[in-house]
Amino acid sequence: MKIKFRISRSGPVGKGGEPHFQAYDVEVSEGMTVLEALLKIADEEDPTFVFRKSCRSAICGSCAMTINGFSRLACATQIIPEYEKMGEMVLEPLKNHSVQKDLVVDFNPFWKKIERITPYLTPTEESIGEAVTKKDEAAIDASQRCIMCGCCNSECNTLEIDPRFIAPAALAKAWRFVGDVREGGQAKRLARLSEEHGIWDCVRCVHCTQYCPKDVSPLKEIELLRSAAMKKGVTDNRGARHVESMVESVKRVGRLDEASMTFRTLGFLRSLGMIPFGIRMEIHGKMPFPIIFPKIEKMEEIKTIFRELENSEEKEKK
């Protein structure tokens, strides 16, 4: 059967060649992948068409692109099931990356973000001889499966509005080293990752995990980094203060006191700057009442949960 592929064509941003779609009719067969269709187009119809590819086995990550609006590996996406589901085949470059030509994007910013997390172990004399158990290996196993394809960064909502955000791929890789028992500089790494544009800027949209082709679950790694940072006492930032204010609120009244949380998270002076925003929230009926919240019923159950958590943490320390 023949299927029409609409493929984004363009030259480098700012150097002419406005983006446009070009259609190609491709004869496809059962089991044929998007990458095989692209190779067929380049070999038989249009040798000027540019895209990346290498292993054809979902190992190298080179052929990542936007397929029908979502970031995927072309070599791992079969055409007929995708076409039957979506009713079309539209191929575009990865999102949140600048285009070099056609489906090829600039990966230099991606690698610079990886460099920012110091992608290698920095053991001390004490930690270098640490024995690695199966449990220790399992803790960082998922982050080691990353093939650097860029799908998670392409789908990241925070990176879309903040190019300086270190992004999920680098943060998932960061956990591979922070979570390694042989790493001697966890506190230093976590302090650096907790700075602006780091772990606390993730908005938990879950897209990075949803579209990762290797089940790395970057959001889980980001949450592990946040937890580790707070356990190491890296709390002098808005993200950590917000978590602390949530815990304090639940511990005090059994629910979130959103008005007081704003002051604890931002501080008094910064909170004053939020007054115009608060007025807009009030107009739309979204403003929490700045009053002392009464405790919920059965507050003793909440206190019991906190006591159990504190006892558990004490056992871990011992």
N, C-alpha and C positions, 0 to 999 in steps of 0.2 A: 504494500500500500504506500501511496505517496502522502507525505505530511509536509505542510508549509512551515518553515522555520523563519521567524522574524528575528533578525540579529542586529544588535546595536553596532553601528560603524562610526568611528570618529578618529580624529587625530589627537595629538597632545593638547591639553587644555591651554588656551591662550595662544595657540599657534595655528589657528585656522581649522577648517574641517569641522563644521558644526555637527553635533551628534544627530544621527538619523538612523532609521531602521531600513534594512535591506532584506528582501524576502528570497528564500531559496526553497525550491521543491525537492525533497529528498525521498528516494525510495528506501523504505525502512522494512526491516524484518523482525520477527519475534526475537527478543533478547538483545536487540541492538541498543547500544548506549548513546547518550548525547555526544560523548567524545568521538565515538565512531562516526557519527553523522558529521561532526565538524571536520574530521579528517577526510571524509568523503567529499565534502564541499571544497576543501582546500586542494585536494588532489585532482578533482574532476571538473570543477566549475569556476573557482575563484582563488587563484594562488596568492592574491594580495591580501586575503583575509588573515588576521593575526589573532592567535590565542596561545595559551601556555598548556603544555602537556608533558608527561614524562613516563611514569611507571605503568599507567593504565590499570592499576590494582588497588587504588584507594590507600596508597602508602605515602606517596610524596606530597600530596596536597596541591600540586601545581595547577590542576585544572579547575580549581574552585571558581565559580561564577554565579551570577544570579539567574536562576532558571524559573521562569514564571513567577517572578517576584520574590523568590526565596533563595538564600545562599546554599549551594550544594556542590558536590563534586560531580563533574560531567561524566567521569568514568564509572561512577557508581549509580547513575540515574538512567534507568531504562526508559526508552522513548514511549513505547506503546502504552504502558500503564500510566505514565505521566500525562500523555495526551488524552487518554480516556477520562482521566480525573479532572483535568483543567480545561480541555477543549481547545488548547492552543499550545504552541511552543515558542516562547519568547525568551531570548537569551541576551543578557546584559552584563556589564562588568560588575565586580563586587562593589557593594555600596561602601560609603565612608572611606573610599580610596580614590585618589586622583587617577584619571585615565591617561595611559601613555599612547595606546592605539587599540582601537576595536575593543576586544575583551581583555586586553592586558593592562593591569594597573600597576602603579608605582608602589613597591613594597619597602622602600627605604624607611619611611616612617614606622612601619611595622617592626623592622629589625632594630631601629633605634629604641623603641619601647622595650624590646627584649633585652637590649644592652643595659637599660636603666635598672633592671632587677638583679644585675650581676649574675648571669646564668651559669654559675659554677659554684661548687662547694668552697667554703672558706673555713676549714676546720681549725681548731686549736690543738695544742699538744694533748689536752685531756680528751677531746672528742674524737680525735682521728683514729683512736684504737677502739672506739665503741662498736660492740657487736651488733649486727643488724639482724633482727629476728623477722620471721614471716609477718608478724603483726606490724612491725615497723615498716616493712616493705609495702604491705597492703595500704598503709596510711597515705602513701604518695604514689601508689600504682596508677590511679586514674590520670594524674597530671603528667605522667611519663608517656601516656598514649598520644599526646598532642602531636600532630604532624605539621603544624604551622601553616595550615591552609588559609587562615584568615576569615573563615566563615563566621566565627563568633564576633570578630571585630566588625564585620560587615553588617551584622544584625544589631549591634550595640546602640541603644538609644542615647546613652550618655556620650559616646564618642561622636555621635551625629551632631551634638550641639557644643561639644568641648573637645576639639582636636588634641588638646594637651592631656586628656585623660589617658592613663597608662593602658587601659583597655583589658578585656578579659583574657586574651591569649597570654599576655605577659604576666598577668596576675596568677593564672593557673600554673604557669611555669615557675613563678615565684614560690608557690607552695611546695613544689617538688624539692626546693632547697631548704626553705624554712622548716618544713616538716620532716626533714632528714635528721636522724639522731646524731649523725656525724658532723652536722653543721654547728660551728662554734659562735657564729655571729647573728643568732636569731633576733636578739633585741635591737641590734643596729639596723638589720634589714627591716624589721617591723616598724621601727620609728620612721624610716625613710618612706616606706610604703603607706604610712598613715598621714603623710603630708597632703597638701591640696592636690587634687587630680589623681589621688590614689585610691586605696580600697574603700574609703567611705563615700566616694562619689558615685559608686555603682547604685543604680536606682532599682535593682532587683526586678527587671522586666522579664527575666528568665529566657530571653531570646537566645543568649549565648549557649545555654544548655540545650534548648529545643532544637537548634540547627547544627550542633556539633556532630560531624559525621563519625566520630570515634568515641562518643559517649564519655568525653572527658568531664562534663558537668562543671564548667568554669565557675558558675555561681556558687556551687558548694565549696570550691577551693577559696573563693573570695570570703565566704562566711567563716571558713577555718582560719584564714589569715586575720580576720577581725577578732575572732575569739582569742587567738594566740596573742595578738597585740594587747588586748585588755588584760590577759593573764600576766603578761610581762610588764604591766603598768604603763603602757603607752596610751595614755588617756587624755593628753592635753590637746584635744582637737574636738571639733563640733560633733563628729560622728560618734566618738566614744562617749562624749557628754550626753548625747541624745539617748544612747542605750542606757546609760546610768540613770538618766531622768525617768525613762520608762520603767526600769526596775524599781526605783524609789517610789514612783507613783503607785504601781501595783502593790508593792509591799505596804504602803501607807493606807490606801483606801480600797485596794482590790480591783482597780480599773485605771484607765489612763486619764489623768488630769491634764488635758492638752494645753490649757492656758499656762499653768505653772511650768510645764515642760519647755515651752518656748523660752522662758526666762532662764531656765537652767542650761538649755542648750546654747543659746546665743549670748547670754549675759544681759544685764539690764540695759546698757546703752544701745546695743545692737537691736534689742527687742523693741525699743522706742521707734527705731527706723521701720519696723514692721507695722506701725499703726495704720498707714494708708491701705496696706494689704488687708489688715484686719477689718477695716471699714468695708472694703469690697466683699469680704467673706460674710460680714453681717448682713449686707444688702441681699445676698443670695442665700441667707439662712444657714450659713456654714460656720458661724463663729461660735466657738465653745464659750460657755459662760465663765468669766473670771471670778469664780466664787470658790469657797472651800467645799470640796466634794465630800459628801457623806460616805462613810464606809459601806460597802456592799453587805448584804446578809451573808451569814456563814463565813465571816472574815477569818475565823479560826482555821478553816481549811486552807486558805491562802498561806497563812503563817506556817502551817504544817509543811506545805510544799517547800517553802524557803528554808525551814529547818533541815529538811531532808537533803536539799541541795548543798547547804553549808556543811552538813555531816559528810556528804559524799566528797566534797572538795578537800576536807580535812584528811579523809582516808587516802586520797590520791597523793597528797603532799607527803604523807608518811610512807 
